[in-house]
Amino acid sequence: MAVPKILVTYRPPGAAIERLSRLGDVDLWTGDETMPRGDLLARVADAHALYSMLTDRIDEELLSRSPGLMVVSNMAVGHDNIDVAACSTRGIPVGHTPDVLTETVADTAFGLLIAAARRFREGVDYVREGRWGRWEPNLLWGEEIHGSTLGIVGLGRIGEAVARRAAGFGMRVIFTSRRAGAAAKNLAATQVDFAELLATADHIVIAVPLSEATHHMFDETALAAMKSTATLVNISRGATVDTDALVAALRSGRIGAAGLDVVDPEPLPADHPLLDLPNAFVIPHLGSSTARTRIAMANLAADNIAAALAGRPLPASVNPEVIPRPPPD
């Protein structure tokens, strides 16, 4: 085929660009911000491959303007920014980056859980504000982690990794999930319905992909059904939680605390009321943010493109039923 054009919407870490450069002509967006929509639509028009980030919207409008597109590869495990059905209809395989970030994100979940439940943000503020005086036996009591009940919403790869960590803390694990096989049995995890999980769990970790079914699944009603001392941790997508309802629940003491790697909207404005709450521990989408993991994600996204341009199945495909088109002569 003619030398393929590969559009990359943000510079990935490591040597991914060098790997892609061996496959074709790389058109790299070099701005510090998200690639503007207008630039994306203009530059994808003659692209054969699109190396995208979770901030890029890959929809019908974009696909209709890129007739030569052979593959979309998202440098993320989630793909709610991509109209996968529209890609499949056009015979375009969609790649993503599962597995390589599972353990790192599960580590983040437990970091958020401990920080929020044990009131570490309030402790840091207490020291920084010069309020630390004599030792007090009742200062900033938090909630127990060990021996408590952990509810996991979504027992996929990341949910399973969170459950494995919970075993080390002697936690009882309950979960809701669309699928649960041998992993749940091996983890001594018990499947319950959503209502029971909300009412029973001392701490809840959200580990589901964003979809119509999971959008705002933690709304005012769900939050009201949780224990008043419960901790909510979100490592999935911000829109699985109704942010306004969460602010109200945290402010009123309807739930105990929240540890959030993702929020809605994202990024969260600096003056957002959620950030004023002492029982909200918020970090800027750092779930997979280690050098080793992010470089592995970048390389896997590049490998997906390499496979598709060679007419081979993708190493990590969202729609594996779509067979890459053989490259034209």
C-alpha positions as CSV (number, residue, x, y, z in Angstrom):
1,M,0.0,0.0,0.0
2,A,1.0,3.6,-0.2
3,V,2.8,4.9,3.0
4,P,0.0,5.0,5.6
5,K,-0.7,8.2,7.5
6,I,-1.0,7.7,11.3
7,L,-2.7,10.6,13.2
8,V,-1.7,10.8,16.9
9,T,-3.7,13.2,18.9
10,Y,-1.3,13.6,21.8
11,R,2.4,12.7,22.3
12,P,2.4,9.3,24.1
13,P,5.2,8.4,26.5
14,G,8.2,6.3,25.8
15,A,9.2,5.2,22.3
16,A,5.7,4.8,20.8
17,I,6.2,7.5,18.2
18,E,9.4,5.9,17.1
19,R,7.5,2.6,16.7
20,L,4.8,4.2,14.7
21,S,7.2,6.0,12.5
22,R,8.5,2.7,11.3
23,L,4.9,1.9,10.1
24,G,4.2,5.1,8.2
25,D,4.0,8.9,8.2
26,V,3.1,10.1,11.7
27,D,1.0,13.3,12.0
28,L,1.5,14.2,15.7
29,W,-0.5,16.8,17.5
30,T,2.2,18.7,19.6
31,G,0.0,21.0,21.6
32,D,-0.1,20.8,25.4
33,E,-3.8,20.7,25.4
34,T,-6.3,18.3,24.0
35,M,-6.4,18.3,20.2
36,P,-9.1,20.8,19.2
37,R,-12.1,19.2,17.5
38,G,-11.6,21.2,14.3
39,D,-8.0,20.1,13.9
40,L,-8.9,16.5,14.6
41,L,-11.6,16.5,11.9
42,A,-9.4,18.2,9.4
43,R,-6.3,16.0,9.9
44,V,-8.1,12.7,10.2
45,A,-9.6,13.1,6.7
46,D,-6.8,11.3,4.9
47,A,-5.6,9.2,7.8
48,H,-5.3,5.4,7.7
49,A,-4.8,5.0,11.4
50,L,-5.9,7.0,14.4
51,Y,-4.0,6.8,17.7
52,S,-6.5,8.4,20.1
53,M,-6.7,9.5,23.8
54,L,-9.8,9.1,26.0
55,T,-10.4,12.9,25.5
56,D,-11.0,12.5,21.8
57,R,-14.6,11.9,20.6
58,I,-14.6,9.3,17.8
59,D,-18.2,9.5,16.5
60,E,-20.2,9.3,13.3
61,E,-19.2,12.8,12.2
62,L,-15.5,11.9,12.4
63,L,-15.9,8.5,10.8
64,S,-17.8,10.0,7.9
65,R,-14.9,12.4,7.2
66,S,-12.2,9.7,7.2
67,P,-13.1,7.2,4.4
68,G,-9.6,5.6,4.4
69,L,-9.5,4.9,8.2
70,M,-8.4,1.3,8.9
71,V,-8.0,1.3,12.6
72,V,-8.7,3.3,15.8
73,S,-6.4,2.6,18.8
74,N,-7.3,4.2,22.1
75,M,-4.5,4.7,24.7
76,A,-6.9,3.7,27.5
77,V,-8.7,0.6,28.6
78,G,-12.0,2.5,28.5
79,H,-13.6,3.3,25.2
80,D,-16.7,5.3,26.0
81,N,-15.3,8.1,23.9
82,I,-15.6,5.9,20.8
83,D,-18.8,4.9,18.9
84,V,-17.7,1.3,18.6
85,A,-20.8,0.2,16.8
86,A,-20.3,2.9,14.1
87,C,-16.7,1.7,13.7
88,S,-17.8,-1.9,13.4
89,T,-20.3,-1.1,10.8
90,R,-17.5,0.4,8.7
91,G,-15.2,-2.5,9.3
92,I,-12.9,-0.5,11.5
93,P,-11.3,-2.5,14.4
94,V,-11.0,-0.6,17.7
95,G,-8.0,-1.2,19.9
96,H,-7.6,-0.4,23.6
97,T,-5.1,-1.1,26.3
98,P,-6.5,-3.6,28.9
99,D,-4.4,-5.8,31.3
100,V,-1.3,-3.6,31.3
101,L,-2.9,-1.1,33.7
102,T,-4.9,-3.5,35.9
103,E,-2.6,-3.8,38.8
104,T,-1.7,-0.1,38.9
105,V,-5.3,1.1,38.9
106,A,-6.1,-1.4,41.6
107,D,-3.3,0.0,43.7
108,T,-4.9,3.5,43.1
109,A,-8.2,2.2,44.3
110,F,-6.8,1.1,47.6
111,G,-4.8,4.2,48.0
112,L,-7.9,6.3,47.6
113,L,-9.9,4.0,49.9
114,I,-7.4,4.3,52.7
115,A,-6.8,8.0,52.3
116,A,-10.6,8.8,52.2
117,A,-11.7,6.4,54.9
118,R,-8.9,7.3,57.3
119,R,-9.3,11.0,56.7
120,F,-5.8,11.6,55.5
121,R,-6.7,14.9,53.7
122,E,-8.0,16.3,56.9
123,G,-4.9,15.1,58.7
124,V,-2.6,16.8,56.2
125,D,-4.6,20.1,56.5
126,Y,-4.5,19.8,60.3
127,V,-0.7,19.8,60.2
128,R,-0.3,22.4,57.5
129,E,-2.6,24.8,59.3
130,G,-0.6,24.6,62.5
131,R,-3.4,23.0,64.6
132,W,-1.3,20.0,65.6
133,G,-0.9,20.3,69.4
134,R,-0.9,17.6,72.0
135,W,-1.8,14.0,71.2
136,E,-5.6,13.4,71.5
137,P,-7.1,9.9,71.6
138,N,-10.2,11.0,69.7
139,L,-8.5,13.1,67.0
140,L,-9.8,12.6,63.4
141,W,-11.3,9.1,63.9
142,G,-11.6,7.4,60.5
143,E,-13.3,4.1,59.4
144,E,-11.6,0.7,59.7
145,I,-10.3,-1.0,56.5
146,H,-9.2,-4.3,57.9
147,G,-12.1,-6.6,58.8
148,S,-14.7,-4.4,57.0
149,T,-17.0,-5.3,54.1
150,L,-15.9,-4.1,50.6
151,G,-18.4,-3.8,47.9
152,I,-17.1,-3.9,44.3
153,V,-19.3,-2.8,41.5
154,G,-18.0,-4.6,38.5
155,L,-15.8,-7.7,38.9
156,G,-13.8,-7.4,35.7
157,R,-10.0,-7.4,35.5
158,I,-9.6,-4.3,37.8
159,G,-12.4,-5.4,40.1
160,E,-10.7,-8.8,40.6
161,A,-7.4,-7.1,41.3
162,V,-9.1,-4.9,43.9
163,A,-10.6,-8.0,45.5
164,R,-7.2,-9.7,45.7
165,R,-5.9,-6.7,47.6
166,A,-8.9,-6.8,49.9
167,A,-7.9,-10.3,51.0
168,G,-4.7,-9.0,52.5
169,F,-6.7,-6.7,54.7
170,G,-9.0,-9.4,55.9
171,M,-12.0,-7.8,54.2
172,R,-15.2,-9.5,53.3
173,V,-15.8,-9.0,49.6
174,I,-19.2,-8.7,48.0
175,F,-19.8,-7.6,44.4
176,T,-22.2,-7.0,41.6
177,S,-21.2,-7.8,38.1
178,R,-22.6,-8.8,34.7
179,R,-20.1,-11.6,34.7
180,A,-18.5,-13.6,37.4
181,G,-16.9,-17.0,37.0
182,A,-14.2,-18.9,38.7
183,A,-12.4,-15.7,39.7
184,A,-15.2,-14.8,42.2
185,K,-15.0,-18.3,43.8
186,N,-11.2,-18.2,44.0
187,L,-11.4,-14.8,45.6
188,A,-14.0,-15.9,48.2
189,A,-16.2,-13.1,46.9
190,T,-20.0,-13.2,47.2
191,Q,-22.3,-11.9,44.5
192,V,-25.2,-9.8,45.7
193,D,-27.7,-7.5,44.0
194,F,-27.0,-3.8,43.8
195,A,-29.5,-2.9,46.6
196,E,-27.8,-5.3,49.0
197,L,-24.4,-4.1,48.2
198,L,-25.4,-0.5,48.9
199,A,-26.9,-1.4,52.2
200,T,-24.2,-3.8,53.4
201,A,-20.8,-2.5,52.2
202,D,-18.6,-0.4,54.5
203,H,-16.7,0.7,51.5
204,I,-17.6,0.7,47.8
205,V,-15.3,0.7,44.8
206,I,-16.8,1.5,41.3
207,A,-15.0,-0.5,38.6
208,V,-17.5,-0.6,35.7
209,P,-17.2,0.8,32.2
210,L,-19.3,3.8,31.4
211,S,-22.4,2.9,29.5
212,E,-26.1,3.9,29.3
213,A,-26.7,1.4,32.1
214,T,-24.0,2.7,34.4
215,H,-24.4,6.4,33.8
216,H,-25.3,8.0,37.1
217,M,-25.8,4.6,38.7
218,F,-24.7,6.3,41.9
219,D,-27.5,8.9,42.0
220,E,-29.3,10.5,45.0
221,T,-31.3,7.3,45.6
222,A,-28.2,5.0,45.5
223,L,-26.2,7.3,47.7
224,A,-29.1,7.5,50.2
225,A,-29.1,3.7,50.4
226,M,-25.4,3.5,51.5
227,K,-24.3,3.4,55.1
228,S,-23.8,6.9,56.6
229,T,-20.2,5.9,57.4
230,A,-19.5,4.4,54.0
231,T,-16.6,5.4,51.7
232,L,-17.2,5.6,47.9
233,V,-14.2,5.1,45.6
234,N,-14.5,5.8,41.9
235,I,-11.7,4.5,39.6
236,S,-13.9,3.9,36.5
237,R,-15.4,7.0,34.8
238,G,-16.7,10.2,36.5
239,A,-20.2,10.0,35.0
240,T,-21.0,6.8,36.8
241,V,-21.6,9.1,39.8
242,D,-24.0,12.0,39.8
243,T,-21.6,14.7,41.1
244,D,-24.3,17.1,42.4
245,A,-25.9,14.2,44.4
246,L,-22.5,13.2,45.7
247,V,-21.7,16.8,46.9
248,A,-25.0,16.8,48.7
249,A,-24.4,13.4,50.3
250,L,-20.9,14.3,51.5
251,R,-22.0,17.7,52.8
252,S,-24.9,16.4,54.7
253,G,-23.1,13.3,56.1
254,R,-25.4,11.0,54.2
255,I,-22.2,9.1,53.4
256,G,-18.9,9.3,55.1
257,A,-16.3,10.0,52.5
258,A,-15.3,9.7,48.8
259,G,-12.0,8.9,47.1
260,L,-12.2,10.0,43.5
261,D,-9.7,9.4,40.6
262,V,-12.3,10.4,38.1
263,V,-15.0,13.1,38.2
264,D,-17.8,14.6,36.1
265,P,-17.0,17.1,34.6
266,E,-13.4,16.3,34.0
267,P,-11.3,18.3,34.6
268,L,-13.1,19.6,37.7
269,P,-13.1,23.5,37.9
270,A,-10.9,24.7,40.8
271,D,-14.0,26.4,42.4
272,H,-16.2,23.3,42.3
273,P,-17.9,22.7,45.6
274,L,-16.7,19.1,45.7
275,L,-13.2,20.4,46.3
276,D,-14.2,22.4,49.3
277,L,-15.4,19.3,51.2
278,P,-13.0,17.9,53.7
279,N,-14.4,14.3,53.2
280,A,-13.7,14.3,49.5
281,F,-10.2,13.1,48.4
282,V,-9.8,13.9,44.7
283,I,-6.9,13.3,42.4
284,P,-6.6,14.1,38.7
285,H,-7.2,10.8,36.9
286,L,-3.9,9.2,38.1
287,G,-5.1,5.7,38.2
288,S,-2.6,4.3,35.7
289,S,0.0,7.0,36.2
290,T,3.3,5.2,36.7
291,A,6.0,5.3,34.1
292,R,6.0,1.6,33.5
293,T,2.3,1.3,33.1
294,R,1.8,4.4,30.9
295,I,4.6,3.3,28.6
296,A,3.2,-0.2,28.4
297,M,-0.2,1.4,27.4
298,A,1.5,3.5,24.8
299,N,3.3,0.6,23.3
300,L,0.2,-1.6,23.2
301,A,-1.8,1.1,21.4
302,A,1.0,1.3,18.8
303,D,1.0,-2.5,18.5
304,N,-2.7,-2.4,17.8
305,I,-2.1,-0.1,14.9
306,A,0.8,-2.2,13.6
307,A,-1.4,-5.3,13.5
308,A,-4.2,-3.6,11.7
309,L,-2.1,-2.0,9.0
310,A,-0.6,-5.5,8.4
311,G,-4.1,-7.0,8.1
312,R,-3.7,-9.0,11.4
313,P,-6.0,-9.2,14.4
314,L,-5.3,-6.6,17.0
315,P,-3.6,-7.7,20.2
316,A,-6.3,-5.9,22.2
317,S,-9.5,-5.3,20.4
318,V,-12.8,-3.9,21.6
319,N,-14.6,-5.4,18.6
320,P,-12.7,-8.6,17.8
321,E,-15.4,-9.7,15.4
322,V,-14.1,-7.0,13.0
323,I,-11.2,-8.4,11.0
324,P,-8.7,-5.8,9.8
325,R,-8.9,-5.2,6.1
326,P,-5.8,-6.4,4.2
327,P,-3.7,-3.4,3.2
328,P,-4.3,-2.3,-0.4
329,D,-1.4,-2.9,-2.8
